[in-house]
Amino acid sequence: MPTISSDADVISAMRRKAGSGRPPPEVQPLSPEKALRLSIAKAAEAVLGLAVHVCAVEERRVVLADLQGLIPAYALMGLLEGPEPSFGLAVFDRPTVAAVVEQQTAGKVLSLPPEERAPTATDAALSAELCDHILTLFEQGVADLTEPPPVSGFRYGAQLQETRSIAIAFEDVFYRVFRVDLSLGSVARAGQMLFVFPWEKPRPPVTVPDEETFSTALQSVVMESEAVLDTVLHRIGLSVGEVMTLEVGAQIPIPREAISQVELRADDRLVAHARLGQVNGKRALRITVTGDLVDQDPTSMASDMDYGIETLVSGPEPLAPLDVGGLGLPSI
């Protein structure tokens, strides 16, 4: 008497027979192209109940000037709003748009060829949910890659009517274009999608501070910067022969009035006049003339203290009185 087997037993036996002696199938690693392939098929099934077979996915790097030439005639162009301040683009060709609309209105993709016409606002509205679902799944799919492409945060924003609008909305940078060839529905209608993203992650916008904030920040940086001041007590002229005779212990006479005619210089630019003296045993300078007065002749001033600037610049170490013209330094 023959043994009755269930369908499950028959299928299991056939699988064992077909797989005997064969190595296990190789699992292809996930890539952006594979992630997009799976995202489109899953989104079409989840949103529309439409069977979509992705035939091929091609990734290209293009410049802005070449984008317009990639758009098929009568295609639906959806502007994708991404992380500030970037935009992307989703393009469904006419056969794809027709399949999306027919699936939602007639319940299936028709065998008749789609009408050649420009997409309408209704076409865009019926395609927006599918577009966003694809983008969401694609973003999730590439998240675990070692170097995922910057496709996160892009969602459908508005329909573009003309290809020339691309040059207005998009920055002149490199773009990542995914071209997808499709087979739609049971009639295997050929269609195409394009997804366009900036090649690199967008840079955050540069915020320009207001004038008051900028001035305050600049003043803070400048006031904390280090300034090197050189003190010039006196200048004399010597011949080359006199310079050659200088040796340790040689004396160079400095006039008495040099004490009140000291120059303070920064980067060899005169910034103030000062008076040389001492404070608590330290060599010190009292600034007597600053600002617009530095160009005046200090010998013509009636008194060093007439200008009343009470700033002291002193050295860190105590010094013995310095003999200037035979006189010790006065206290200031």
C-alpha positions in Angstrom: 0.0 0.0 0.0 1.6 3.4 -1.0 2.6 5.8 1.7 0.7 9.1 1.6 2.9 12.2 2.1 1.9 15.8 2.7 3.0 18.6 0.4 5.4 19.8 3.1 7.2 16.4 3.1 7.5 16.4 -0.7 8.9 20.0 -0.8 11.3 19.2 2.0 12.6 16.1 0.2 13.0 18.0 -3.1 15.0 20.8 -1.3 17.3 18.2 0.3 17.9 16.6 -3.1 18.5 19.8 -4.9 20.9 21.1 -2.3 22.9 18.0 -1.8 26.6 18.5 -2.6 26.2 22.2 -3.1 28.0 24.9 -1.0 25.8 27.2 1.0 24.8 30.3 -0.9 27.0 33.4 -0.5 25.3 36.3 1.3 26.2 39.6 -0.4 27.2 42.3 2.0 24.9 45.2 2.4 25.6 48.2 0.2 23.8 51.5 -0.5 22.5 50.0 -3.8 21.2 46.9 -2.1 19.6 48.9 0.7 17.8 51.1 -1.9 16.7 48.0 -3.8 15.1 46.5 -0.7 13.6 49.8 0.4 11.8 50.3 -2.8 10.3 46.8 -2.9 9.2 46.9 0.7 7.8 50.4 0.5 5.8 49.6 -2.6 4.3 46.6 -1.0 3.6 48.3 2.3 2.1 51.5 1.0 0.4 50.4 -2.3 0.3 46.6 -2.2 2.2 46.8 -5.4 4.7 44.2 -6.5 7.9 45.9 -7.7 11.0 44.1 -8.9 14.1 46.3 -8.9 16.1 45.3 -12.0 19.2 47.4 -11.5 20.6 50.2 -9.2 23.4 52.5 -10.4 25.2 55.1 -8.3 26.8 58.1 -10.0 28.6 61.3 -9.0 27.5 64.2 -11.1 27.8 68.0 -11.1 24.8 70.3 -10.9 25.0 71.2 -14.6 24.5 67.5 -15.5 21.4 66.9 -13.4 18.9 68.4 -15.8 20.0 66.0 -18.6 19.2 63.0 -16.4 15.5 63.8 -16.0 13.2 61.8 -18.3 10.4 63.6 -20.2 7.1 64.0 -18.3 8.7 62.8 -15.1 7.4 63.8 -11.7 10.1 65.8 -9.8 9.8 65.9 -6.0 12.0 68.4 -4.2 13.4 66.7 -1.1 14.0 68.9 2.0 17.1 67.8 3.8 19.3 69.0 6.7 19.8 72.7 6.4 20.7 74.1 4.0 20.6 71.2 1.5 18.0 69.8 -0.9 17.6 66.5 -2.7 15.4 65.3 -5.6 13.2 62.3 -6.2 12.2 61.6 -9.8 9.6 59.1 -11.0 9.3 58.7 -14.7 5.9 58.7 -16.4 5.4 54.8 -16.4 6.2 54.7 -12.7 3.8 57.5 -11.8 1.1 55.9 -13.9 1.6 52.6 -12.1 1.4 54.3 -8.7 -1.8 56.1 -9.7 -3.4 53.0 -11.3 -2.7 50.8 -8.3 -4.4 53.3 -6.0 -7.4 53.9 -8.3 -7.9 50.7 -10.3 -6.3 48.3 -7.8 -3.7 47.1 -10.4 -1.3 48.2 -13.0 -3.0 48.3 -16.4 -1.6 46.7 -19.5 -2.3 49.8 -21.6 0.7 52.1 -22.1 0.5 55.3 -19.9 -0.5 58.6 -21.5 2.3 60.9 -22.3 1.5 64.1 -20.3 3.0 66.3 -17.6 2.4 65.1 -14.1 -0.3 66.9 -12.1 -0.6 67.9 -8.5 -2.8 64.8 -7.9 -0.1 62.6 -9.3 2.4 64.2 -6.8 0.0 63.8 -3.9 -0.5 60.1 -4.7 3.2 59.5 -5.0 4.4 61.5 -1.9 3.7 58.8 0.7 5.5 56.1 -1.3 8.5 58.5 -1.8 8.8 59.2 2.0 8.5 55.6 2.9 11.3 54.7 0.5 13.5 57.4 2.0 12.7 56.3 5.6 13.6 52.7 4.8 16.7 53.7 2.9 17.9 55.9 5.7 17.5 53.0 8.2 19.1 50.5 5.8 22.4 52.4 5.4 22.7 53.4 9.0 24.8 50.4 10.0 27.3 50.8 7.1 30.9 51.7 7.9 30.7 54.8 5.7 27.0 55.4 5.0 26.2 57.9 2.3 24.7 61.2 3.7 21.0 60.4 2.9 19.5 61.0 6.3 16.8 63.5 7.0 15.5 63.9 3.4 11.7 64.0 2.9 9.3 65.0 0.2 8.7 68.7 0.2 7.1 70.0 -3.0 6.6 69.2 -6.7 8.9 70.9 -9.2 7.3 71.8 -12.4 10.3 72.6 -14.6 13.8 71.2 -14.7 15.3 74.7 -14.8 14.1 75.1 -11.2 16.9 72.7 -10.2 19.6 75.2 -10.9 17.8 77.8 -8.7 17.1 75.5 -5.7 20.3 73.5 -5.6 23.9 74.6 -4.7 26.6 74.1 -7.3 28.3 71.1 -5.7 28.7 67.4 -6.5 25.6 65.2 -6.2 25.1 61.5 -5.6 22.5 60.1 -8.1 20.9 56.6 -7.7 19.3 55.5 -10.9 16.8 52.6 -10.4 15.3 50.5 -13.2 12.0 48.8 -12.2 9.5 46.2 -13.3 6.1 47.2 -12.0 3.1 45.0 -11.3 2.0 41.7 -12.9 2.3 43.3 -16.4 6.0 44.0 -15.7 5.8 47.6 -16.9 9.3 49.1 -17.2 9.8 52.2 -15.0 12.6 54.3 -13.6 13.3 56.3 -10.4 16.1 58.7 -9.6 17.1 59.8 -6.1 19.5 62.7 -5.9 21.4 63.7 -2.7 24.4 66.0 -2.1 27.6 64.0 -2.4 28.9 65.2 1.0 27.2 66.0 4.2 26.0 69.7 4.1 27.9 72.2 6.2 26.0 74.0 8.9 25.1 77.6 7.9 27.5 80.3 9.0 25.8 82.7 11.4 26.9 86.3 11.1 26.9 88.0 14.5 25.5 91.5 14.8 27.8 94.4 15.0 27.7 94.8 18.8 28.4 91.1 19.4 31.2 91.1 16.9 32.7 94.2 18.4 32.6 92.7 21.9 34.1 89.4 20.8 36.9 91.2 18.9 37.7 93.5 21.8 37.9 90.4 24.1 40.4 88.7 21.8 42.5 91.8 21.2 42.6 92.7 24.9 43.8 89.2 25.8 46.5 89.3 23.2 50.2 89.7 24.2 51.9 93.0 23.3 55.7 93.4 23.4 56.9 96.9 24.2 60.5 98.1 23.7 61.9 100.9 25.8 64.3 103.4 24.1 66.2 105.6 26.6 68.4 107.5 24.2 69.7 107.3 20.6 73.2 108.3 19.7 75.2 108.2 16.5 78.7 106.7 16.3 81.2 106.1 13.5 82.2 102.6 12.5 85.6 103.3 14.1 84.1 104.3 17.4 81.9 101.3 17.4 84.9 99.1 16.8 86.7 100.5 19.9 83.8 99.6 22.2 84.7 97.1 24.9 83.5 95.9 28.3 83.4 98.8 30.7 83.3 101.5 28.1 81.0 104.4 29.0 78.5 106.1 26.7 77.3 109.4 27.9 73.5 109.9 28.2 72.2 113.4 28.6 70.2 114.3 31.7 67.0 115.2 29.7 66.9 111.6 28.4 65.2 110.6 31.7 62.1 112.4 30.6 62.2 111.5 26.9 62.0 107.7 27.0 60.2 106.2 24.1 57.9 103.2 24.3 57.7 101.3 21.0 55.7 98.4 19.7 56.9 96.8 16.5 59.2 99.8 16.1 56.2 102.1 16.2 56.2 104.9 18.7 53.2 104.5 21.0 54.1 106.7 24.0 56.7 108.9 25.7 57.6 108.1 29.3 59.8 109.3 32.2 62.4 107.0 33.7 62.6 106.5 37.4 62.2 103.9 40.2 59.5 102.6 42.5 60.3 100.6 45.6 63.7 99.8 44.3 62.5 98.7 40.8 63.3 100.5 37.6 60.0 102.0 36.3 58.5 104.2 33.7 55.7 106.7 34.0 53.9 107.2 30.8 53.5 110.9 30.2 52.2 111.3 26.6 50.0 108.8 24.6 47.7 108.8 21.7 47.8 111.7 19.3 50.5 113.4 21.4 53.3 110.9 20.6 54.3 112.9 17.6 54.9 116.0 19.7 58.5 117.0 20.6 58.7 116.1 24.3 61.4 118.8 24.9 58.8 121.5 24.1 56.5 120.3 26.9 56.4 122.5 30.0 56.2 119.7 32.4 56.1 115.9 32.1 53.2 115.7 34.4 51.1 118.3 32.6 49.4 115.5 30.8 48.5 113.7 34.0 48.6 110.0 32.8 49.3 108.0 35.9 50.3 104.7 34.3 53.4 102.9 35.6 55.4 100.3 33.7 57.9 98.6 36.0 60.3 95.7 35.7 60.0 92.6 37.9 63.3 92.7 39.6 64.7 95.2 42.2 67.6 97.2 40.7 70.3 99.3 42.2 70.1 103.0 41.2 71.2 103.5 37.6 73.7 106.3 37.0 72.4 108.4 34.3 74.5 111.5 33.6 76.0 111.1 37.0 72.5 111.2 38.7 70.6 108.4 40.5 67.1 107.6 39.1 64.5 109.7 40.8 61.5 108.1 42.5 58.2 108.4 40.5 
